[in-house]
Amino acid sequence: MRVECARCGADNGLLVKAAGDYAVAERCTCRSPCPHCRDAGYHFKADARGYEVAVACECQKLERRARLFNQAKLPARYHAATLQSFQNTDAAKNQIRYEAYQFTNVYQPGARGILFYGPCGTGKTHLLIGILRHLVLRLGCPVRFVEFMHLLSDLRATFGDAGSAEQVMAPLVEVPVLAVDELGKGRGSEWELQVLDELISKRYNAGRTTLFTSNYLPNENGLPDRVGERIYSRLVEMCEFKYMSGDDYRRMLADQGDGGRKASAPGRNPRTMPGPRT
C-alpha cells in the first residue's frame, strides 16, 4: 500500500501548483524517476506464449493526466481548490459538496451537469474546480474551464477571422466536460447571447456534460432574463440547479485581515430564494 506523499497528497503522484494565469500539474518527486521503467515509458512483460513484449508503463497514465490537467486551464488562484478542502459549517453547503462528490463518483460521459447559483463568494467556483480536478486527476477525463467574459474577450480578438474564432470555440464544444464560470455576466448584448447560444446548443445537441456557476437567481429578472428563455430552457434540461447560500467568504476573509474593523459591514445572506423554474 502506497504511503501518501506529503507534497502531492491525495493527487497520487501529481503536484499541482500555480504558474502564471493557470494551475499546472507535474509529476511529484515521489514518482520520479519511475521505479518500474526508470522513465523509459515502457517495460517488458511476458505474454501468454512466454515471449517478452514491451508494454506501456503505468507512469504514462500519470503523464497523460498531467497533460489533460494543464489543458483544462483552471485559474491559478484556485490551484489548491478541491472537494476535500471545501470546509463549511453550513449544513446546506456540506450537502451540496456531498452531491458534488456523488457526481464525480458516478460520472459517465454525457451525464447531466450542475448549475451552482447564489451570491458572490459562497464557494460556487471552488466546488466547480473541485469537480473538474477530481474528474481529470482521478478518472483521466478531459475537462475545460472557461470564465464567460474571458471567452468573449478571446472571440473579440478574432473579429474578421472566422477560422480563428472556430479555433477558440471548437475545443469548448468538443471537450467531454466543460465548466462555464459566471454565466449571465456581461452586457447581455445580442452578440454575447449568440455566442452563448452557439456554445450551449452545440453541447446540448452532442449530449456533452456542462457545468455552470451564476450569481443570478433562476427567477423573474434573474438568470432567464440574462440569458434568454431559449438558453434558459436548455439549461434546465442540461443541469441540476444547486443554490449556494451564505455570506461572502472573500469579504469575511478581508474583514478578518483588517483586524475585524469591517466586521459590521452588511453581508448578503438571503436565506430564502426560489428554486429553478421548470
ABEGO torsion letter per residue (X at the ends): XBBBBAAAEAAGGBBBBBBEABBBBBBBAAAOBBAAAGGAGBBBBBBAAGBBBBBBBAAAAAAAAAAAAAAAGBBAAAAABBAAABBBABAAAAAAAAAAAAAAAABBBGBBBBBBBEBBGAGAAAAAAAAAAAAAAAAGBBBBBBBAAAAAAAAAAABGBAAAAAAAAAAAAABABBBBBGBGBEAGBAAAAAAAAAAAAAAAAAGBBBBBBBABBBBBGBAAAAAEAAAAAAAAAABBBBBBBEBBAAAAAAAAAAGGAAAABBBBBBABBBBBBX
